[in-house]
Amino acid sequence: MQKKEYRFDYEVYDQIDELEPQDRELLNEARAVTAKAYAPYSRFLVGAVAKLKNGATVSGTNQENASYPVGICAERALLSSASMLHTNVPINSMAIAYHNLDGSSGTPVSPCGMCRQALREYEDRTDQKIRLILSGMEGKVFVIPVSSQLLPLSFGGENLK
C-alpha cells in the first residue's frame, strides 16, 4: 500500500485593493456582471469574466430555470461563449464573483464540480492553464494558479483511449 497526498498552493488577499491592477479590473467586471444573472429561485447571482490570450474579454452569468437541470452556471456559460466567439483561444485568467441577495457575499466561492470538469476540459483543448480569481461582492479574494487543481484525479479525454 502507498499513501499519497494531494495539495496545492493558492493566494489569499484580504480585499480587492491588494490585487494587481489587471486582476482588480477583471474582478470588478465579474462583480458588475452579476447584475445580469437570472437567478429568481436561488437569488444567488454569479458572474464570470475571462481575459483571453488574444486580449478579448468574455463574460457569463448563471441562468436558472424552474426545471432546475435546465439552468447553466456562469463559468460554463462563459466557456461556451468563449469557445464559439474565439475558437480555441486560451483563457489566461477568469474572475468569478457572486452576489447572494438573501445573505452575505463576503466569502470567496469556488466553481461547482460540473464547472471544474468543464474548466479542466477547456485547459486541455487549448493547452493552457486557467488562473482563477474568486470572490464575493466584498471581502477576501482567492487566486488559484491552475483551475484544474480544484479537480484532483479528474476524468479527461485521455481516459477514453
N, C-alpha and C positions, 0 to 999 in steps of 0.2 A: 504494500500500500504506500502511496505517496500522498503527502499533504501539500496542496498548493494554495497560494494566496493571490487574490486579485485586488489591486488598489490603483488609484490614480490621484494625481495632484490637481488642484484647481485653486483659483484665486478668489478671495472674498474681499469685497470692498464695502465699507460702511455706508457709502452713499454714491450717487451717480457722479458727483463733482470730482471724485478721486480717479475716474476713468480718463484714459487718453481721449483727446477731442473727437476723433473719428468714432470711437466706441460710444462716447456720450451722445453724439449726434444720432447714431443708429438706435440706441436705446430710447432716446426721446421720440424718435419716429415710431418705434414699436408701441410706446405708451400712447401716443396720439392715435394710432390706427386702431386701438382697442375700441374706439368710439364707433367704428364701422362694423363691429361684430354683431351677429344676430344670435342672441342667446336669451330668448324670452323665458325659457324654462329653468335653466340653471342660474341665470343672471350673473354668470361668470364669463366676462368678456376677455378674450385673448387676442393679442395682436403679435404678429411676427414680421420682421423686416430683415431682408438679407442684402448684403453687398456682394455682387458677383465679381468674378475675376476680370470681366470686361468693363467694370466700373458702373454697370447698371444696378439699380435698386429695385427689388421686387418685394411686395408685401402680401400678407394673407391674414385672414381673421377666422375665428371659429364661426361656423354656420350650423345652427341647430335645426332640428325638425321634430315635430310631435311624434313621429315614428323614429325614436332615438337612433337606431343603427344608420339612418339616412344622413345624419349630420357629418360634418368633417371638421377636424381640428385646424387651427391656424397654421401650424407647421406644414401639414400635408397640403393645405390649400396653397400655401406659398410654393412648395416644391413642385406642385402640379403646374402652377403658372410659370415658374422659372423654366421648367423643362419644355414647356410649349413655346414661350416667348424667346428663350435664349437656349436653344437645344444644345445639350452637352457642355454648357459653360459652367465651370465650377463655381461654387459658393465659397467665398473667403470667410465671412462671418455672418451669423444670424443672431439678432436680438429678439428675445421673446419676453413679453410683458403681459400682465393681466390686471383687470380691474374687477374686484368682487363687489358687486352692487349691494350685497347683503352682509358684508363683513369686511375684514381687514384685507389690505392689498400691500402689506409691507414685508412679506417674506418671499424670496425667490421661489418660483415654481419651475418644475422640470417637465420636459415632454413626457407624454404617456408612452406606454410600451409600443403601441402601434406606430406612433411618430418616431420613436427611437429606431424602429426597424426601417422605416422609410428614409430616415436620415442616413442610416448605415448604407442602404442601397444607393442613395444619391452620391455618397462618398465613393463607393465602388465604381459607379458608372462614369464619374468624372475624374477618377483617380486623384482626388484631393480631399483632405480632411476639412471638416467644417468646424469652425470655432463658434461656441455658443456664449451669448451674454444673457443671463437670466435675472429677471427682477419683477417686482410688482410695480405699483404706481409710486412707491417711495421705499426708502429703507435699503437694506443690503442688496448687493449685486454679486452674483456668482459668474465667473468666467471659466468655462470648461474648454480646454485647449482642443479637444477632439470629441465630436459628438458621439462617435461610436464607442467611446469609453463608457458611456452610460448603459451599454448593452453587452455585458460580458457573455462569452460563449454563445454568440449570436449565430443565426442561420443566414446563409447567403447563397448566392448562385453557385459557388464552388461546391456546396453540399449536394447539388443536383447532378453533378458529373459522375 
